[in-house]
C-alpha cells in the first residue's frame, strides 16, 4: 500500500463502495419484482410492466454487483486498506473484519445464487431469498459502527470512506 492510502481509501475504492451500496439498495427495495414476474409466469398471468422492468433491473444490477465486487476485491488485494485507528480494541478490529468479509461473501454469493435460480433451478431461489435479511443485518451493523466511530469515538473512520486519500 502506498503512502497516499495511509489515511483513507482511493477515489476508486470509495466509488466502488458507494456504487455497490446503491445497487444493493435497489436490489433490496425492488427485488420482489423478480419474484412477482416468476410467480406470474408460473400462473400463466402477465406481470405488471413495473414488475417486469424492475425484474430486468434486478437481473442486470445483480450481474453488475458481481463484476464490481470482483473489481473491488482485486483493488483491495492490490492496494490494501488504510490501517485502523491505533486505539481500536482488538475485538472491534476482528468484528470489522468479520463484517467486511461477510459482505464480500454475500456480494459474491447472492448474484451467483440468483443466476443459478434463473438458469439452473428455482430451488436456488429459496437460498437466494435468505440473503435479504442477512444483508439488512450486515448493513445495520455497518452503518451503526460507522456512526459510532463518527460520533462517539470521533476517530475519522467514516471520513476514510467519504474523502479520498491524497
Steps between C-alpha positions, in 0.01 A plus 500: 500500500642840411519799735208677333267230625631507856212713633218430259376299207567591139240668281451167322443311825252761625318507168471121493374495861220751438405366156468146636307635802252678269454187287445285808245751631311470170512122524367498855223750431383370163604134506141382544433601139703201384293270723176654369605440139596138570172442691298652214679276250421191708131601515483579129429865579661812362718688749453872544724721289656636820581152630639404160723812483617455859578132439719593204677755719540239775659256256747748348580678826577160653748431221646848543542441875679172432742663255555809715568297814762300310663828396475627856663187638777530243562862596494407868752221449724721283487818709391389844296709738595784730602392848236512771532771765769412754260503796270237347448207739594160361142368523375799299766443235399135468129591488568750222695241301226241550226738380703616199580145387137398560404783264744375236365147535139620465583737214647205311260224605171682448547579128630148441198352678272729300654382174473137612131563575439638150708252303515181706217453752241699693618320813799735513249785534410391853864537604528826304202647690674433832761755401268798545475483881871419523583810295269713713672384819848555352403847376355592841819387677717682244306827521478493881873431525578787260278736703659377825845577362386839370305631799623305803863411431556792261793314346454590132400151388195621307699777332724237338204380289381851419818690416763347269857477622738755352 
